[in-house]
Amino acid sequence: MNVKELLSLKEKVILVTGGSGNYGKCIVEGLAEADATVITTSRDVKSAEATAKLFTDRGLDVHPMEVDQASHVSVMALKNEVQRIFGKLDGFVNNAVSRPMKGYNAPMSQFDESMQVNATGMMDLLREMTDLIVQSGGGSVINIASMMGMFGPDLSNYDGTVNMGDLPPDYFFHNAGLINLTRYMAQMNAGKNIRFNCISPGGLFNNQPERFLENYCKKVPLRRMANQDDIKGLVVLLASDAGAYINGENILMDGGLNA
């Protein structure tokens, strides 16, 4: 098959949770530019609608939906709505994250709240969307973790900055778990024509303080943080037939920072 056909997502329906976030918008854009029908979700449907409009105004096929992944009722409502409107699901990008914990000494109640969304709720959503993809004949699941799930924090990045460097432990905990959960799901769903892969991005440029950028970028062989396009091709690869033999992998996308 021609490589352009392998990379095409035409006639594929792909769900992206947290599509209004910084990396989320990049992911939605990349999938839609590859001709997928993309569903972007948020707990706030108005946020999802605003994100979808950014892309529908460009002629891309993006649809907003609401889901609170901490609520099983909401997860099932999303599953039923996708099935009702589109009749199938070919791909799921598991990208949504909540960050209630603000630092090392934050109350444990915030850690518990984080786990309700980022562990229990995420697993609920992952299992239900996996079921829908299998029912649809198979496809691809892409978990979005972080390099923070693979390494401890490099606190020297925050030298000379103000109000930075008090990193919350829940973020490291759930991203590390998600990486191995990817391998678990690949094995548990063997023979069902569904692939599970994980992307662990490094930092995305978002107008961070100059001192932080200086500290961080001098350690990256490419001498920069990720930009808006860097994750798009990788997501399309893993979602498309071009990545048909990639399964159970975690791909570190950090510009060589941890090489």
QUIRAUR-V707666 format. One record per residue. N is the residue number from 1. RES is the residue in one small letter. PSI is psi in whole degrees, -180 to 180 (none if undefined). D_FIRST is the distance of its C-alpha to the first C-alpha in Angstrom with 2 decimals. Layout:
N/RES/PSI/D_FIRST
N/RES/PSI/D_FIRST
This chain:
1/m/141/0.00
2/n/141/3.80
3/v/-30/6.28
4/k/-35/8.35
5/e/-38/6.58
6/l/-37/6.56
7/l/-10/10.12
8/s/140/11.20
9/l/21/14.01
10/k/134/14.77
11/e/10/16.90
12/k/136/17.36
13/v/121/21.06
14/i/130/22.00
15/l/133/25.59
16/v/114/27.05
17/t/150/30.62
18/g/34/32.85
19/g/-7/30.79
20/s/-4/33.91
21/g/178/34.37
22/n/-54/33.62
23/y/-31/30.34
24/g/-45/29.74
25/k/-38/29.65
26/c/-42/27.15
27/i/-47/24.85
28/v/-45/25.32
29/e/-48/24.71
30/g/-45/21.45
31/l/-42/19.96
32/a/-37/21.35
33/e/-24/20.12
34/a/14/16.52
35/d/18/17.54
36/a/155/18.64
37/t/116/21.91
38/v/133/24.01
39/i/122/27.32
40/t/133/29.64
41/t/160/32.73
42/s/159/36.11
43/r/-29/39.47
44/d/107/40.79
45/v/-28/39.04
46/k/-36/40.42
47/s/-43/38.55
48/a/-39/35.27
49/e/-41/36.13
50/a/-41/36.88
51/t/-46/33.58
52/a/-40/31.65
53/k/-33/33.69
54/l/-37/32.71
55/f/-34/29.12
56/t/-30/29.81
57/d/-20/32.05
58/r/6/28.99
59/g/11/27.17
60/l/154/25.03
61/d/88/24.86
62/v/134/27.05
63/h/133/29.63
64/p/143/32.61
65/m/160/33.99
66/e/139/36.83
67/v/137/36.97
68/d/104/39.52
69/q/-4/37.88
70/a/-7/41.37
71/s/119/42.10
72/h/-36/40.71
73/v/-43/41.80
74/s/-40/39.75
75/v/-45/36.66
76/m/-34/36.95
77/a/-41/37.60
78/l/-47/34.34
79/k/-46/32.41
80/n/-36/34.11
81/e/-42/33.60
82/v/-45/29.83
83/q/-40/29.69
84/r/-45/32.10
85/i/-44/30.49
86/f/-19/26.73
87/g/-2/26.78
88/k/171/24.31
89/l/125/23.19
90/d/-20/19.67
91/g/153/20.74
92/f/122/24.02
93/v/109/25.02
94/n/89/28.42
95/n/-19/30.10
96/a/142/33.61
97/v/144/36.60
98/s/144/40.34
99/r/67/42.67
100/p/-23/46.22
101/m/127/47.44
102/k/-6/48.71
103/g/178/49.80
104/y/-41/51.02
105/n/16/54.31
106/a/155/53.02
107/p/144/54.44
108/m/-22/52.84
109/s/-31/52.56
110/q/-35/49.81
111/f/-43/47.95
112/d/-43/48.30
113/e/-41/47.04
114/s/-43/43.98
115/m/-33/43.20
116/q/-37/43.55
117/v/-52/40.70
118/n/-13/38.60
119/a/-71/38.96
120/t/-51/40.18
121/g/-40/38.75
122/m/-41/35.40
123/m/-38/35.10
124/d/-50/36.10
125/l/-43/33.43
126/l/-43/30.73
127/r/-42/31.70
128/e/-39/31.84
129/m/-34/28.49
130/t/-45/26.91
131/d/-42/28.58
132/l/-40/27.22
133/i/-43/23.57
134/v/-44/24.07
135/q/-31/25.75
136/s/-4/22.82
137/g/-2/20.44
138/g/172/19.44
139/g/-146/18.02
140/s/136/19.04
141/v/131/22.51
142/i/114/23.25
143/n/133/26.89
144/i/109/28.42
145/a/-133/31.21
146/s/154/32.86
147/m/-20/33.76
148/m/-11/37.17
149/g/-5/36.00
150/m/-24/35.56
151/f/156/38.61
152/g/167/42.14
153/p/141/43.20
154/d/94/44.00
155/l/-14/47.20
156/s/-17/47.77
157/n/-22/45.24
158/y/5/48.01
159/d/130/50.84
160/g/3/52.84
161/t/167/51.22
162/v/131/53.12
163/n/36/52.29
164/m/152/49.09
165/g/-7/48.43
166/d/85/49.73
167/l/136/46.41
168/p/135/46.15
169/p/-27/45.49
170/d/-33/43.57
171/y/-43/40.60
172/f/-41/40.29
173/f/-51/40.95
174/h/-29/38.35
175/n/-38/35.52
176/a/-41/36.17
177/g/-39/36.17
178/l/-36/32.92
179/i/-46/31.12
180/n/-28/32.31
181/l/-33/31.93
182/t/-46/28.17
183/r/-41/28.31
184/y/-48/30.63
185/m/-36/28.40
186/a/-42/25.39
187/q/-41/27.68
188/m/-22/29.53
189/n/24/26.47
190/a/139/24.82
191/g/4/23.20
192/k/11/22.83
193/n/38/19.11
194/i/137/20.21
195/r/147/19.88
196/f/123/22.73
197/n/163/22.76
198/c/142/25.43
199/i/130/25.81
200/s/91/29.25
201/p/155/29.87
202/g/-161/32.83
203/g/140/35.05
204/l/132/33.93
205/f/127/36.18
206/n/44/38.44
207/n/42/41.53
208/q/163/43.05
209/p/146/46.47
210/e/-40/46.58
211/r/-40/48.08
212/f/-46/45.34
213/l/-40/42.65
214/e/-47/44.58
215/n/-44/44.92
216/y/-52/41.29
217/c/-27/39.49
218/k/-16/41.53
219/k/-12/40.03
220/v/124/36.39
221/p/-31/35.06
222/l/-4/33.27
223/r/34/36.69
224/r/165/35.56
225/m/171/34.66
226/a/150/31.27
227/n/-175/30.71
228/q/-21/29.20
229/d/-15/25.68
230/d/-31/25.39
231/i/-16/24.22
232/k/-48/21.80
233/g/-37/18.73
234/l/-42/19.39
235/v/-44/19.80
236/v/-42/16.58
237/l/-50/14.73
238/l/-26/16.67
239/a/-20/16.35
240/s/176/12.59
241/d/-16/9.70
242/a/-23/9.56
243/g/26/12.91
244/a/-19/12.38
245/y/17/14.49
246/i/117/17.08
247/n/136/20.08
248/g/21/23.82
249/e/151/23.74
250/n/120/26.07
251/i/118/24.95
252/l/122/27.93
253/m/83/27.43
254/d/15/30.78
255/g/13/30.43
256/g/6/31.84
257/l/-42/35.04
258/n/20/35.17
259/a/none/33.74
